[in-house]
Every structure is written in structure tokens, then in C-alpha cells.
Amino acid sequence: MPLRFGLFTFDPVSQRLLRNGLPVALEPQPTRALALLLAKPNQVVSRQELREAIWGADTHVDFERGLAYVLSQIRSALDDSAANPRFVQTLPRQGYKFICPLAAPRPPTPFWTRRRIATTTRAISIFDNETGRPALDPWLHTLPDAVLASLHAEAPQLALSGNADPLRRPRNIRNLKVLAQELRADYLLLGQLQNQSPALRFVTHLIRLPAETHPKANRLFGHPSDLPALESAVLAEYRRAVRQHILNLPPIS
């Protein structure tokens, strides 16, 4: 079954990587390495496992240089970073771990929904970790891609962005009006991850730019031990907000 993570889909059978439904070029060796990492999500994949998956036990290569190249190609294809990973984390002297939550591909959006937006609407997303717990950063870094992929399925006419450089500015120097002008954004999806001991609270906002009005906001609760459940709730809430206040569709009962 194809695997979805953020804006990407990978089919283990055809060995194809897609971004928003479009093919991503990836050489055979990096593709085999990515397939192994995806087969063991959130588990350490040793360097020896990768060596055997990529080259086989009987092939002699410059392993260090070859593995470095393979990982660099995977990160380039995923727009990932070794220093601030959203997908592939390096564990020194241990191996590598695929840290982005996986989900099955969503069913196609009905055609009538796709036709409701006559003109392009631009939306951006910013999510802040206000818990003081750095261990939650990797999950929060992957959340924009998951939200944007979910909304793209709901309304592909939306022009969505969650990783542009201006969106990474620290909160204390962030100016929403400036962001709206720089990225030509009509809406902001703002999320705040907060402590609600012993659980977590995620506050969702849909903000209309540049006026900075709030058509929709909500509080969701979850636990650090079950981040996939909290993510599902966050995705559903943003889909409801977009459906009601951007697509002008009735709420889902």
C-alpha cells in the first residue's frame, strides 16, 4: 500500500516517490534506502542494514562516501535537512531513523468540491512549540506538510505554503502583515502547541490576512504518547475551518 508523509507519497511496489501527486526524481540506490527507512518508521535502521539494502552483501564499494551520497539525495528529494530533520534523522554511530508520521493516502476529493473555488486563494501555515519541550520539535516540524497535504486533498485550488523561509522567523520578530505581503497570502493557519499537564493543548487559528481577523479558532487536547491521534484531530479541525470559511461549504455533520 502506498505510504503518505507530509506532501509525499511513496509506493513500495513501484518504488515511485511523488510530491503532491507529481513524480520526484530519485536514483535507484537512494530509492532502495528510502524504502527501507519507510518500512521501519521511527525505528533505528543500522548502517549495515542500509549497506545490504543498497548494494547487497557481496558488493564492495567506498561505503562511507556512497552512504553519504545516498542520504544527501534522499534529503534533497524531500527538501530535508540533516541539521534540522523533518523526515530522516541521523543517529551518530547507530544509523538513521525516519521520524515523520506515516498515513495511508486519502481518497480522492469529490469533483463537486474541487469546483467551488473559482480563483486561487493563498494560505500559509506557522506552528509554534510553546511547551518548552524540544523533544516535540521533530513532530511539529513535520506537521505543516501533513496539514498542507490534507488541505490540498480537500481543495487543490488553494495555493499552500508551510516551509518558506519567512515563515521560520522567530515569533518575537514575526509580523503578519509583512508575511501577508511577502508571500501574497490571504489566510494564515496558526497553531500553538502548549502544555496542559499531563497532556498537550493545540490551539488552532484560521486568520484572514492582512486584516488579521479570526474567523475560526479551537482548542484540541492530546498526549505526547499518542501524537498521531492529536495530528489527526489537528488535520480534521483545519479541514473544517477551510471548508466553512474559505470554501463556503456547509459544515460536515
C-alpha positions in Angstrom: 0.0 0.0 0.0 1.4 3.5 -0.8 2.7 5.4 2.2 1.9 9.1 2.7 4.1 11.5 4.7 3.6 15.2 4.5 3.3 16.2 0.9 4.9 13.0 -0.3 3.6 9.5 -1.3 5.9 6.5 -1.8 4.8 3.3 -3.4 6.9 0.4 -2.1 5.8 -1.8 -5.1 6.6 0.6 -8.0 9.3 2.3 -6.0 7.9 5.7 -7.0 8.1 8.9 -4.9 5.5 11.6 -5.5 5.1 15.1 -4.2 1.6 16.4 -4.4 0.9 13.7 -7.0 3.9 14.6 -9.2 6.9 12.3 -9.7 10.1 13.2 -7.8 13.4 12.0 -9.5 15.3 9.7 -7.3 18.1 7.3 -8.3 17.7 3.5 -7.6 20.2 3.4 -4.7 18.6 6.3 -2.7 15.2 4.8 -3.6 16.1 1.5 -2.0 17.4 3.2 1.1 14.2 5.3 1.4 12.1 2.1 1.0 13.9 0.5 3.9 13.6 3.6 6.2 9.9 3.8 5.4 9.5 0.1 6.1 10.7 0.7 9.7 9.2 4.1 10.7 10.5 5.6 13.9 13.0 2.8 14.3 16.8 2.9 14.0 18.0 1.4 10.7 21.6 0.5 11.1 24.3 1.4 8.6 24.8 -2.3 7.9 21.1 -2.8 7.1 21.4 0.1 4.7 24.5 -1.2 3.1 22.9 -4.6 2.4 19.7 -3.0 1.1 21.5 -0.6 -1.2 24.4 -2.7 -2.5 24.0 -6.2 -1.3 26.4 -8.2 0.9 28.7 -9.2 -2.0 29.3 -5.7 -3.5 32.4 -3.8 -2.4 32.2 -0.1 -2.6 33.5 3.0 -0.8 30.8 2.6 1.8 31.2 5.9 3.7 31.2 8.1 0.6 28.4 6.0 -1.0 26.1 6.2 2.0 26.7 9.9 2.4 25.7 10.4 -1.2 22.6 8.3 -0.9 21.4 10.2 2.2 22.1 13.5 0.6 20.0 12.5 -2.4 17.1 11.4 -0.2 17.2 14.7 1.8 17.4 16.7 -1.4 14.4 14.9 -2.8 12.4 15.5 0.4 13.7 19.1 0.9 15.0 17.9 4.3 18.0 18.9 6.4 20.4 16.9 8.4 20.7 19.7 11.0 17.0 20.2 11.4 15.4 17.0 10.1 11.7 16.6 9.3 12.0 13.2 7.7 15.4 11.4 8.2 17.2 11.8 11.5 20.9 10.8 11.8 21.9 8.9 15.0 25.7 9.0 15.3 27.3 5.6 15.5 23.9 4.0 15.3 22.2 4.6 11.9 19.2 6.6 10.7 15.5 6.9 11.6 12.5 8.0 9.6 10.7 10.3 12.0 7.8 11.7 10.0 4.4 10.0 10.9 3.0 7.8 8.1 -0.5 7.7 6.9 -2.4 5.9 4.2 -3.3 8.1 1.1 -6.6 9.9 1.3 -9.4 9.0 -1.1 -9.9 11.5 -4.0 -11.9 14.6 -3.2 -15.4 14.6 -4.9 -15.4 16.6 -8.1 -18.1 19.0 -6.9 -15.9 20.1 -4.0 -12.9 20.8 -6.4 -15.0 23.3 -8.4 -16.2 25.5 -5.6 -13.2 27.9 -5.7 -13.2 30.0 -8.8 -10.0 31.9 -8.1 -6.7 31.0 -6.3 -6.6 31.6 -2.6 -3.2 31.6 -0.9 -2.7 30.2 2.6 0.4 29.9 4.8 1.0 27.9 8.0 3.0 28.6 11.1 3.2 26.2 14.1 4.9 27.2 17.4 6.1 24.9 20.1 5.3 26.8 23.4 5.7 23.8 25.6 9.4 24.2 26.4 9.9 20.6 25.4 12.4 20.3 22.5 11.6 16.6 22.1 8.3 17.7 20.4 10.1 19.8 17.8 10.5 17.0 15.2 6.8 16.2 15.2 5.9 19.9 15.0 8.3 20.4 12.1 6.6 17.7 10.1 3.1 19.0 10.9 2.9 21.8 8.2 3.5 19.3 5.4 0.8 17.0 6.8 -1.7 19.8 7.1 -1.0 21.2 3.7 -1.3 17.8 2.1 -4.6 17.3 3.9 -5.9 20.6 2.7 -4.7 20.1 -0.8 -6.8 16.9 -1.0 -9.8 19.0 0.2 -9.3 21.9 -2.1 -6.4 21.6 -4.7 -7.2 25.2 -5.9 -5.7 26.5 -2.7 -2.1 27.7 -3.1 -0.5 26.5 0.2 2.9 27.1 1.8 4.4 25.9 5.1 8.1 25.9 4.6 9.0 29.2 3.1 12.0 31.0 4.8 9.9 34.0 6.1 7.7 31.5 8.0 10.7 30.4 10.1 11.3 33.8 11.7 11.2 33.8 15.5 7.8 34.7 16.9 9.1 37.8 18.6 10.1 39.4 15.3 7.2 38.0 13.2 4.9 40.5 11.5 1.8 39.0 10.0 1.1 42.0 7.7 4.7 41.7 6.3 4.3 38.0 5.8 1.0 38.5 4.0 2.7 41.0 1.6 5.9 38.9 1.1 4.0 35.6 0.4 0.9 37.2 -1.1 -1.2 35.3 1.5 -4.9 35.6 2.1 -5.1 33.3 5.1 -2.8 32.1 7.9 -3.1 28.7 9.6 -1.6 29.3 13.0 -1.0 26.6 15.5 0.2 26.8 19.1 1.4 23.6 20.9 1.1 24.2 24.7 1.3 22.3 28.0 -1.9 21.1 29.6 -0.2 18.8 32.2 0.0 15.9 31.8 -1.5 16.3 28.3 -0.9 18.7 25.5 -3.1 21.5 24.2 -3.0 22.5 20.5 -4.7 25.8 19.7 -5.7 26.2 16.0 -6.4 29.6 14.4 -7.6 30.5 10.9 -6.6 34.1 10.4 -7.8 36.3 7.5 -4.9 38.4 6.2 -4.0 41.3 6.1 -6.8 42.4 8.4 -5.8 39.7 11.0 -9.4 38.8 11.8 -10.1 35.3 13.3 -13.0 33.5 11.6 -12.2 30.3 13.4 -10.2 29.1 16.5 -10.3 26.0 18.6 -8.5 24.0 21.3 -7.6 20.4 20.9 -6.1 18.1 23.5 -3.8 15.1 23.2 -1.0 13.2 24.9 2.7 13.1 24.0 2.4 9.3 23.9 -0.2 9.4 21.1 0.9 12.2 18.7 -0.8 10.5 15.7 -4.2 10.9 17.3 -3.5 14.6 18.1 -2.3 15.1 14.5 -5.5 13.6 13.1 -7.6 15.9 15.2 -5.5 18.9 14.1 -5.9 18.0 10.4 -9.6 17.5 10.8 -10.0 20.9 12.5 -8.2 22.8 9.8 -10.2 21.0 7.1 -13.4 22.1 8.9 -12.1 25.7 9.1 -11.1 25.8 5.5 -14.4 24.2 4.4 -16.6 26.7 6.2 -14.6 29.9 6.0 -12.7 29.7 2.7 -14.7 27.2 0.6 -18.0 28.5 1.9 -19.4 24.9 2.2 -21.7 23.7 5.0 -20.1 22.0 8.0 -19.7 18.3 7.9 -22.2 16.7 10.3 
